Amino acid sequence: MRAREFKLPAYFANRVAVYAALILFALIFSLPFYWSILTSLRPNDQMFTQQINFLPTNVTIEHYRKVFTTIPFWSYINNTAMITVLLMTTNIVFCTLAGYAFAKIDFVGKDLVYRIMMLSMMLPAAVLVVPQFLVIAKFPLLGGNNILGQGGRGMVGSIWGVIAPTSVSIFNVFFIRQYYLATPNDIAESARIDGAGELQIFLRLYVPLAAPAIATLAVFCFQSGWNSFLWPVIVLQSSNIKVITQGLAAFTFNNTTDYGPTMAASLIATVPILIIYAFAQKYFVQGIALTGMEE
């Protein structure tokens, strides 16, 4: 008798193929990160060799020690954390309020204001650098400026100068508004009939409903604030305040790069983002999946 042929069910075979492809792509995309770890643990004399070794031979933590002894890296981390937390707070508070207003409240000129905001998203970020700098430099009654914004430096050289232009993001307002559009209007109508105020409706009913979107927004804001480089360099260039991305650039001088400390500092800077994403991954995926679904 002929042996009975064994055939995998089509569904199972498809699942195996999908997971195999996902594992392959995960290995490919994680290779640069793994190579950064190897570089940060290798001695300088083994940094550039003819043979490619994917396993460490001589491990050293000298590069990590150099990160904290060459530059005040802890100070850079503290400054970056302060800026990032303030940016997260202002964006979550103001953008959720604005998103709710544009989605659930009817007021005069709502559509016009919203369209103008959307048009501003089409401007490249580099175009806004000079106008934003002039605004914070000429801000009245701050940094030695008079009521006309003259005579001082405004917010240039301070953390507030970094935070002010990015305290509210048009994209974040758009993102939260799209999520609120997917929530039912009947909840607000019932609460209004019962005598609830608009702020009460927002805080007690719609904020809990938007928890996945707010968590996603927090991840976006944290990543943006933690990785920002150009604007802090422009605003803080005349002060002793530095952020973590400027610390990474400190290991490049005279057209040469000290790769060991650079990789070590990059990995240290990456850890907070990985931790935030690991804890907020569930809400992040849910928020992305539901945003944009209108009722």
C-alpha positions as CSV (number, residue, x, y, z in Angstrom):
1,M,0.0,0.0,0.0
2,R,1.2,3.4,-0.8
3,A,2.1,5.7,2.1
4,R,-0.6,8.2,2.8
5,E,0.4,11.7,1.7
6,F,0.5,14.2,4.5
7,K,-0.8,17.7,3.5
8,L,-0.8,20.7,5.7
9,P,-4.1,22.6,5.9
10,A,-4.0,25.7,3.7
11,Y,-4.7,28.0,6.6
12,F,-1.8,26.5,8.7
13,A,0.6,26.7,5.7
14,N,-0.3,30.4,5.2
15,R,0.2,31.2,8.8
16,V,3.6,29.5,8.8
17,A,4.6,31.5,5.7
18,V,3.5,34.8,7.2
19,Y,5.3,34.2,10.5
20,A,8.4,33.1,8.6
21,A,8.4,36.3,6.6
22,L,7.8,38.4,9.7
23,I,10.7,36.7,11.5
24,L,13.0,37.3,8.5
25,F,12.1,41.0,8.3
26,A,12.5,41.4,12.0
27,L,16.0,39.9,11.9
28,I,16.9,42.2,8.9
29,F,15.6,45.4,10.6
30,S,17.1,44.5,14.0
31,L,20.6,43.9,12.5
32,P,21.7,47.6,12.7
33,F,20.6,47.8,16.3
34,Y,22.5,44.6,17.1
35,W,25.6,45.9,15.3
36,S,25.4,49.1,17.4
37,I,25.5,47.0,20.6
38,L,28.5,45.1,19.3
39,T,30.3,48.3,18.4
40,S,29.7,49.8,21.8
41,L,31.2,46.8,23.5
42,R,34.3,46.3,21.3
43,P,37.7,47.8,22.0
44,N,39.0,50.4,19.5
45,D,41.5,48.0,18.0
46,Q,38.7,45.6,17.0
47,M,36.4,48.3,15.6
48,F,37.5,47.9,12.0
49,T,38.6,44.5,10.9
50,Q,38.7,42.6,7.6
51,Q,36.6,39.8,9.1
52,I,33.0,40.4,10.1
53,N,32.2,39.0,13.6
54,F,28.7,38.8,14.8
55,L,29.7,37.5,18.2
56,P,31.7,39.6,20.6
57,T,35.2,38.4,21.6
58,N,36.7,41.0,23.9
59,V,34.0,42.9,25.7
60,T,34.7,46.3,27.3
61,I,32.5,49.0,28.9
62,E,35.1,51.7,28.4
63,H,33.0,53.4,25.8
64,Y,30.0,53.7,28.2
65,R,32.4,55.1,30.9
66,K,33.7,57.6,28.4
67,V,30.2,58.8,27.6
68,F,29.7,60.0,31.2
69,T,33.2,61.3,31.8
70,T,33.9,63.1,28.6
71,I,30.7,65.2,28.6
72,P,28.0,65.9,31.2
73,F,25.7,63.3,29.8
74,W,23.5,63.1,32.9
75,S,22.8,66.8,32.6
76,Y,21.9,66.4,28.9
77,I,19.5,63.5,29.9
78,N,17.9,65.6,32.6
79,N,17.4,68.6,30.2
80,T,16.0,66.4,27.5
81,A,13.6,64.7,29.9
82,M,12.3,68.0,31.2
83,I,11.7,69.3,27.7
84,T,10.0,66.0,26.6
85,V,7.7,65.9,29.7
86,L,6.6,69.5,29.2
87,L,6.0,68.9,25.5
88,M,4.0,65.8,26.2
89,T,1.9,67.7,28.8
90,T,1.1,70.7,26.7
91,N,0.3,68.7,23.6
92,I,-1.9,66.2,25.4
93,V,-3.8,69.0,27.2
94,F,-4.2,71.5,24.4
95,C,-4.5,69.1,21.4
96,T,-7.1,66.9,23.1
97,L,-9.2,70.0,23.9
98,A,-8.8,71.4,20.4
99,G,-9.5,68.0,18.8
100,Y,-12.7,67.6,20.9
101,A,-13.8,71.1,20.0
102,F,-13.4,70.6,16.3
103,A,-15.1,67.2,16.4
104,K,-18.0,67.7,18.7
105,I,-18.7,71.5,19.2
106,D,-20.3,73.7,16.6
107,F,-19.0,77.3,16.6
108,V,-18.7,80.1,14.1
109,G,-15.8,79.7,11.7
110,K,-15.0,76.2,12.8
111,D,-14.5,74.8,9.3
112,L,-12.5,77.9,8.1
113,V,-10.1,77.7,11.1
114,Y,-9.7,74.0,10.7
115,R,-8.9,74.3,7.0
116,I,-6.3,77.0,7.7
117,M,-4.7,74.7,10.2
118,M,-4.6,71.9,7.7
119,L,-3.0,74.2,5.1
120,S,-0.3,75.1,7.6
121,M,0.7,71.4,7.7
122,M,1.8,71.6,4.1
123,L,4.6,74.0,5.0
124,P,8.0,72.4,5.4
125,A,9.4,72.6,8.9
126,A,12.6,74.3,7.6
127,V,10.5,77.2,6.3
128,L,9.2,77.9,9.8
129,V,12.6,78.0,11.5
130,V,13.3,81.7,10.9
131,P,9.8,83.0,11.8
132,Q,9.7,80.9,14.9
133,F,13.1,82.1,16.0
134,L,12.2,85.8,15.5
135,V,9.0,85.3,17.5
136,I,10.8,83.8,20.5
137,A,13.7,86.3,20.2
138,K,11.3,89.3,20.1
139,F,8.8,88.0,22.7
140,P,7.8,91.0,24.8
141,L,8.8,91.4,28.5
142,L,11.0,88.3,28.5
143,G,14.8,87.9,28.5
144,G,15.3,91.7,28.9
145,N,12.9,92.7,26.1
146,N,10.6,95.7,26.5
147,I,6.9,95.8,25.7
148,L,7.8,96.1,22.0
149,G,10.1,93.0,22.1
150,Q,13.4,95.0,21.9
151,G,16.6,95.2,23.9
152,G,16.9,91.6,25.0
153,R,17.0,88.0,23.8
154,G,13.5,86.9,24.6
155,M,13.3,83.1,25.1
156,V,16.5,82.4,23.2
157,G,18.9,80.4,25.3
158,S,16.2,79.0,27.6
159,I,14.2,75.7,27.7
160,W,11.0,77.7,27.2
161,G,12.3,78.8,23.8
162,V,12.5,75.1,22.8
163,I,9.0,74.3,24.1
164,A,7.0,77.3,23.0
165,P,6.8,76.7,19.2
166,T,6.1,72.9,19.7
167,S,3.8,73.1,22.6
168,V,0.9,72.5,20.3
169,S,1.1,70.4,17.1
170,I,-1.4,70.7,14.2
171,F,-0.9,67.1,13.4
172,N,-1.8,66.1,16.9
173,V,-5.0,68.1,16.8
174,F,-5.9,66.4,13.5
175,F,-5.1,63.0,15.0
176,I,-7.2,63.5,18.1
177,R,-10.1,65.0,16.1
178,Q,-10.2,62.0,13.8
179,Y,-10.5,59.7,16.8
180,Y,-13.3,61.8,18.4
181,L,-15.2,61.7,15.1
182,A,-15.4,57.9,15.5
183,T,-17.1,58.3,18.9
184,P,-20.9,58.6,19.1
185,N,-22.5,62.0,19.5
186,D,-25.4,60.6,21.5
187,I,-23.3,60.5,24.6
188,A,-22.7,64.2,24.6
189,E,-26.3,65.0,23.7
190,S,-27.6,62.9,26.7
191,A,-25.2,64.5,29.0
192,R,-26.2,68.0,27.9
193,I,-29.9,67.1,28.5
194,D,-28.9,66.1,32.0
195,G,-27.3,69.5,32.6
196,A,-23.6,68.6,32.2
197,G,-21.3,71.4,31.1
198,E,-19.0,71.0,28.0
199,L,-15.8,70.6,30.1
200,Q,-17.6,68.1,32.3
201,I,-18.6,66.1,29.2
202,F,-15.1,66.2,27.8
203,L,-13.3,65.1,31.0
204,R,-15.7,62.5,32.3
205,L,-17.0,60.9,29.0
206,Y,-14.7,61.6,26.1
207,V,-11.3,61.5,27.7
208,P,-11.8,57.9,28.9
209,L,-13.0,56.9,25.5
210,A,-10.0,58.5,23.9
211,A,-7.4,56.7,26.2
212,P,-5.9,54.7,23.3
213,A,-5.5,57.8,21.1
214,I,-4.1,59.9,24.0
215,A,-1.6,57.1,24.7
216,T,-0.6,57.1,21.1
217,L,-0.3,60.8,21.1
218,A,2.0,60.6,24.2
219,V,4.3,58.2,22.4
220,F,4.4,60.5,19.4
221,C,5.2,63.5,21.6
222,F,7.8,61.6,23.6
223,Q,9.6,60.4,20.5
224,S,9.5,63.9,18.9
225,G,10.8,65.7,22.0
226,W,13.4,63.1,22.9
227,N,14.9,63.0,19.4
228,S,14.7,66.7,18.6
229,F,18.0,68.2,17.4
230,L,17.7,71.1,15.0
231,W,15.5,73.4,17.0
232,P,17.3,72.9,20.4
233,V,20.7,73.6,18.6
234,I,19.3,76.8,17.2
235,V,17.7,78.1,20.4
236,L,20.2,76.8,23.0
237,Q,23.4,77.6,21.1
238,S,24.3,80.6,23.3
239,S,23.7,78.9,26.6
240,N,25.1,76.0,28.7
241,I,21.9,74.0,28.4
242,K,22.3,71.1,26.0
243,V,20.1,68.1,25.1
244,I,20.9,64.5,24.5
245,T,21.1,64.7,20.7
246,Q,23.8,67.4,21.1
247,G,25.7,65.1,23.3
248,L,25.7,62.5,20.5
249,A,27.2,65.1,18.2
250,A,30.0,65.8,20.7
251,F,31.9,62.7,19.8
252,T,32.4,63.9,16.2
253,F,35.2,66.4,15.8
254,N,37.7,67.4,13.0
255,N,35.7,65.3,10.5
256,T,36.3,62.1,12.6
257,T,34.0,60.1,14.7
258,D,34.7,58.2,17.9
259,Y,32.4,55.3,17.0
260,G,32.5,53.5,20.3
261,P,31.2,56.2,22.6
262,T,28.8,57.4,19.8
263,M,27.2,53.9,19.7
264,A,27.1,53.7,23.5
265,A,25.5,57.1,23.8
266,S,23.0,56.3,21.1
267,L,21.9,53.1,22.8
268,I,21.5,54.9,26.1
269,A,19.4,57.5,24.4
270,T,17.3,54.7,22.8
271,V,16.4,52.9,26.0
272,P,13.7,55.4,27.2
273,I,11.9,55.2,23.9
274,L,11.9,51.4,23.9
275,I,10.5,51.4,27.5
276,I,7.7,53.9,26.6
277,Y,6.7,52.0,23.5
278,A,6.8,48.6,25.4
279,F,4.3,49.8,28.0
280,A,2.1,51.8,25.5
281,Q,2.2,49.3,22.7
282,K,-1.3,47.9,23.3
283,Y,-2.9,51.4,23.3
284,F,-0.6,52.5,20.5
285,V,-1.8,49.8,18.1
286,Q,-5.4,50.3,19.2
287,G,-5.2,54.1,18.7
288,I,-3.7,53.8,15.2
289,A,-6.3,51.2,14.2
290,L,-9.3,53.2,15.4
291,T,-8.2,56.7,14.4
292,G,-9.9,57.8,11.1
293,M,-13.0,55.6,11.5
294,E,-16.0,57.9,11.3
295,E,-19.3,57.0,12.8
